[in-house]
């Protein structure tokens, strides 16, 4: 492989690292309002960028380039960003994520409802054993006990 091809690989690797840096800066900036869709798109972009980075490193290693220290540093940055994305997606209380909290859950299987906080339930699971299990959803009557 020619020296010029090696330079192209090094340049592409640098572009990948720059993309990761831009993502780090974007999420370090407290001025942004992050939506779930925004985070998901940027997470997908990070995964694609990191995969390309890994491919470029492999090609450079095959050409005899040493990339160990740089590879470790970029890997740490990648996993830190992935953790940030997961945290933002799971923590709407951070004030940066717009989402909808689901509530009024109902199921005729008590084990399903056992993990749902009481304030998010449509009715008490005790009501399933009585005739009070009929309620309206979108204008239709629903019997939670019989699931009809």
C-alpha positions as CSV (number, residue, x, y, z in Angstrom):
1,X,0.0,0.0,0.0
2,X,1.3,3.4,-0.9
3,X,2.2,6.1,1.6
4,X,-0.6,8.2,0.2
5,X,-3.1,5.4,1.1
6,X,-1.8,5.3,4.6
7,X,-2.3,9.1,4.9
8,X,-5.9,8.7,3.8
9,X,-6.5,6.1,6.5
10,X,-4.9,8.3,9.1
11,X,-7.1,11.3,7.9
12,X,-10.3,9.2,8.0
13,X,-9.3,8.0,11.5
14,X,-8.9,11.6,12.6
15,X,-12.3,12.5,11.2
16,X,-13.8,9.7,13.3
17,X,-12.2,11.0,16.4
18,X,-13.3,14.5,15.6
19,X,-16.9,13.3,15.3
20,X,-16.7,11.7,18.7
21,X,-15.2,15.0,20.1
22,X,-18.2,16.9,18.6
23,X,-20.6,14.6,20.3
24,X,-18.8,15.0,23.6
25,X,-19.0,18.7,23.3
26,X,-22.6,18.7,22.3
27,X,-23.7,16.8,25.4
28,X,-21.3,18.7,27.7
29,X,-23.0,21.9,26.7
30,X,-25.8,22.6,29.2
31,X,-27.7,24.9,26.7
32,X,-29.2,22.1,24.6
33,X,-32.7,20.6,25.2
34,X,-32.3,16.9,24.3
35,X,-35.2,14.9,23.0
36,X,-35.3,11.1,23.0
37,X,-35.2,11.1,19.2
38,X,-32.1,13.4,19.2
39,X,-30.3,11.2,21.6
40,X,-31.2,8.0,19.7
41,X,-30.0,9.5,16.4
42,X,-26.7,10.7,17.9
43,X,-26.2,7.3,19.6
44,X,-26.7,5.6,16.2
45,X,-24.2,8.0,14.7
46,X,-21.7,7.3,17.5
47,X,-22.0,3.5,17.0
48,X,-21.4,3.9,13.2
49,X,-18.5,6.2,13.7
50,X,-16.8,4.0,16.3
51,X,-17.3,0.9,14.1
52,X,-15.6,2.8,11.2
53,X,-12.8,3.9,13.5
54,X,-12.2,0.3,14.5
55,X,-12.0,-0.8,10.9
56,X,-9.5,2.0,10.1
57,X,-7.4,1.0,13.1
58,X,-7.3,-2.6,11.9
59,X,-6.2,-1.5,8.5
60,X,-3.5,0.7,10.0
61,X,-2.3,-2.1,12.3
62,X,-2.0,-4.4,9.3
63,X,0.3,-1.8,7.8
64,X,2.5,-1.8,10.9
65,X,1.1,1.3,12.7
66,X,1.0,1.2,16.5
67,X,-2.3,2.4,17.8
68,X,-2.6,0.9,21.3
69,X,-2.6,4.0,23.5
70,X,-4.9,6.0,21.1
71,X,-7.2,3.0,20.8
72,X,-7.6,2.8,24.5
73,X,-8.3,6.5,24.9
74,X,-11.0,6.5,22.1
75,X,-12.6,3.3,23.5
76,X,-13.0,5.0,26.9
77,X,-14.5,8.1,25.3
78,X,-16.9,5.9,23.3
79,X,-18.1,4.0,26.4
80,X,-18.5,7.2,28.4
81,X,-20.7,8.7,25.7
82,X,-22.7,5.5,25.4
83,X,-23.3,5.6,29.2
84,X,-24.3,9.3,28.9
85,X,-26.8,8.4,26.2
86,X,-28.3,5.6,28.3
87,X,-28.5,7.8,31.3
88,X,-30.2,10.6,29.5
89,X,-32.7,8.2,27.9
90,X,-33.5,6.6,31.3
91,X,-33.5,9.8,33.4
92,X,-36.1,12.3,32.4
93,X,-35.7,14.1,35.7
94,X,-32.4,15.6,34.4
95,X,-34.6,18.2,32.7
96,X,-33.0,17.8,29.4
97,X,-35.1,15.0,28.0
98,X,-38.6,15.3,26.7
99,X,-40.7,12.2,27.1
100,X,-44.0,10.9,28.2
101,X,-44.4,9.0,31.5
102,X,-46.8,6.2,31.0
103,X,-49.6,5.9,33.6
104,X,-52.9,4.2,34.3
105,X,-51.4,0.7,33.6
106,X,-53.8,-2.2,33.8
107,X,-53.5,-5.9,33.3
108,X,-55.4,-9.0,34.3
109,X,-52.1,-10.5,35.4
110,X,-51.2,-9.3,38.9
111,X,-47.5,-10.3,38.3
112,X,-47.3,-7.8,35.5
113,X,-48.6,-5.0,37.8
114,X,-46.4,-6.0,40.7
115,X,-43.4,-4.0,39.2
116,X,-45.4,-0.9,38.4
117,X,-45.5,1.8,41.0
118,X,-49.0,2.4,42.5
119,X,-49.3,5.9,41.3
120,X,-48.9,4.6,37.7
121,X,-51.7,2.0,37.9
122,X,-55.1,2.5,36.4
123,X,-56.7,0.9,39.4
124,X,-55.7,-1.1,42.4
125,X,-55.0,-4.8,41.8
126,X,-57.4,-5.5,44.6
127,X,-60.2,-4.2,42.4
128,X,-59.6,-7.1,39.9
129,X,-61.3,-9.5,42.3
130,X,-64.4,-7.4,42.5
131,X,-66.9,-6.0,40.0
132,X,-65.0,-2.7,40.1
133,X,-62.6,-3.9,37.4
134,X,-64.7,-2.4,34.6
135,X,-63.7,1.0,33.4
136,X,-63.5,3.1,30.2
137,X,-60.6,3.5,27.8
138,X,-61.0,5.8,24.9
139,X,-64.8,5.7,25.3
140,X,-65.0,1.9,25.4
141,X,-65.8,-0.2,28.4
142,X,-63.0,-2.5,29.5
143,X,-63.3,-5.4,31.9
144,X,-59.7,-5.8,33.3
145,X,-60.5,-9.0,35.2
146,X,-61.6,-10.9,32.0
147,X,-59.4,-8.8,29.6
148,X,-62.4,-8.0,27.4
